[in-house]
């Protein structure tokens, strides 16, 4: 069984881990998204990410989610692109 590190990234190069089973990927996503309200489509996309991405790409995405969560909300000014779409 593969054991990924607890902290994921930031990565300067492709992560070294080449294979992680889908169940482990889903568990890691569930852990990093704990407490986040998810809809059916959200869960479908998370399943797709866990099933279809290669492991290094998955770890990079997981790391970005993890680090974004740790950073918390960051208010943006209009000059930084925080305005209406």
Contact map, one row per residue, 1 for C-alpha under 8 A:
1110000000000000000110000000000000000000000000000000000000000000000000000000000000000
1111000000000000001110000000000000000000000000000000000000000000000000000000000000000
1111100000000000000000000000000000000000000000000000000000000000000000000000000000000
0111110000000000100000000000000000000000000000000000000000000000000000000000000000000
0011111100000000000000000000000000000000000000000000000000000000000000000000000000000
0001111100000000000000000000000000000000000000000000000000000000000000000000000000000
0000111110000000000000000000000000000000000000000000000000000010010000000000000000000
0000111111100000000000000000000000000000000000000000000000110111010000000000000000000
0000001111100000000000000000000000000000000000000000000000010011000000000000000000000
0000000111110000000000000000000000000000000000000000000000010011000000000000000000000
0000000111111110000000000000000000000000000000000000000000010000000000000000000000000
0000000001111100000000000000000000000000000000000000000000000000000000000000000000000
0000000000111110000000000000000000000000000000000000000000000000000000000000000000000
0000000000111111000000000000000000000000000000000000000110000000000000000000000000000
0000000000101111110000000000000000000000000000000000000100110000000000000000000000000
0000000000000111110000000000000000000000000000000000000100000000000000000000000000000
0001000000000011111100000000000000000000000000000000001100000000000000000000000000000
0000000000000011111100000000000000000000000000000000011100000000000000000000000000000
0100000000000000111110000000000000000000000000000000011000000000000000000000000000000
1100000000000000111111011000000000000000000000000000001000000000000000000000000000000
1100000000000000001111111000000000000000000000000000000000000000000000000000000000000
0000000000000000000111111100000000000000000000000110000000000000000000000000000000000
0000000000000000000011111110000000000000000000000000000000000000000000000000000000000
0000000000000000000111111111000000000000000000000000000000000000000000000000000000000
0000000000000000000111111111100000000000000000000100000001000000000000000000000000000
0000000000000000000001111111110000000000000001100100000000000000000000000000000000000
0000000000000000000000111111111000000000000000000000000000000000000000000000000000000
0000000000000000000000011111111100000000000000000000000000000100000000000000000000000
0000000000000000000000001111111110000000000001000000000000000100000000000000000000000
0000000000000000000000000111111111000000000000000000000000000000000000000000000000000
0000000000000000000000000011111111000000000000000000000000000000000000000000000000000
0000000000000000000000000001111111000000000000000000000000000100110010000000000000000
0000000000000000000000000000111111110000000000000000000000000000000000000000000000000
0000000000000000000000000000011111110000000000000000000000000000000000000000000000000
0000000000000000000000000000000011111000000000000000000000000000000000000000000000000
0000000000000000000000000000000011111100000000000000000000000000000000000000000000000
0000000000000000000000000000000000111110000000000000000000000000000000000000000000000
0000000000000000000000000000000000011111111000000000000000000000000000000000000000000
0000000000000000000000000000000000001111111000000000000000000000000000000000000000000
0000000000000000000000000000000000000111111100000000000000000000000000000000000000000
0000000000000000000000000000000000000111111110000000000000000000000000000000000000000
0000000000000000000000000000000000000111111111000000000000000000000000000000000000000
0000000000000000000000000000000000000111111111100000000000000000000000000000000000000
0000000000000000000000000000000000000001111111110000000000000000000000000000000000000
0000000000000000000000000000000000000000111111111000000000000000000000000000000000000
0000000000000000000000000100100000000000011111111100000000000000000000000000000000000
0000000000000000000000000100000000000000001111111110000000000000000000000000000000000
0000000000000000000000000000000000000000000111111111100000000000000000000000000000000
0000000000000000000000000000000000000000000011111111100001000000000000000000000000000
0000000000000000000001001100000000000000000001111111100001000000000000000000000000000
0000000000000000000001000000000000000000000000111111100000000000000000000000000000000
0000000000000000000000000000000000000000000000011111110000000000000000000000000000000
0000000000000000000000000000000000000000000000011111111011000000000000000000000000000
0000000000000000011000000000000000000000000000000001111111000000000000000000000000000
0000000000000000111100000000000000000000000000000000111111100000000000000000000000000
0000000000000111110000000000000000000000000000000000011111110000000000000000000000000
0000000000000100000000000000000000000000000000000000111111111000000000000000000000000
0000000000000000000000001000000000000000000000001100111111111100000000000000000000000
0000000100000010000000000000000000000000000000000000001111111110000000000000000000000
0000000111100010000000000000000000000000000000000000000111111111000000000000000000000
0000000000000000000000000000000000000000000000000000000011111111100000000000000000000
0000000100000000000000000001100100000000000000000000000001111111110000000000000000000
0000001111000000000000000000000000000000000000000000000000111111111000000000000000000
0000000111000000000000000000000000000000000000000000000000011111111100000000000000000
0000000000000000000000000000000100000000000000000000000000001111111110000000000000000
0000001100000000000000000000000100000000000000000000000000000111111111000000000000000
0000000000000000000000000000000000000000000000000000000000000011111111100000000000000
0000000000000000000000000000000000000000000000000000000000000001111111110000000000000
0000000000000000000000000000000100000000000000000000000000000000111111110000000000000
0000000000000000000000000000000000000000000000000000000000000000011111110000000000000
0000000000000000000000000000000000000000000000000000000000000000001111111100000000000
0000000000000000000000000000000000000000000000000000000000000000000111111100000000000
0000000000000000000000000000000000000000000000000000000000000000000000111110000000000
0000000000000000000000000000000000000000000000000000000000000000000000111111000000000
0000000000000000000000000000000000000000000000000000000000000000000000001111100001000
0000000000000000000000000000000000000000000000000000000000000000000000000111111111000
0000000000000000000000000000000000000000000000000000000000000000000000000011111111100
0000000000000000000000000000000000000000000000000000000000000000000000000001111111100
0000000000000000000000000000000000000000000000000000000000000000000000000001111111100
0000000000000000000000000000000000000000000000000000000000000000000000000001111111000
0000000000000000000000000000000000000000000000000000000000000000000000000001111111100
0000000000000000000000000000000000000000000000000000000000000000000000000011111111110
0000000000000000000000000000000000000000000000000000000000000000000000000000111011111
0000000000000000000000000000000000000000000000000000000000000000000000000000000001111
0000000000000000000000000000000000000000000000000000000000000000000000000000000000111
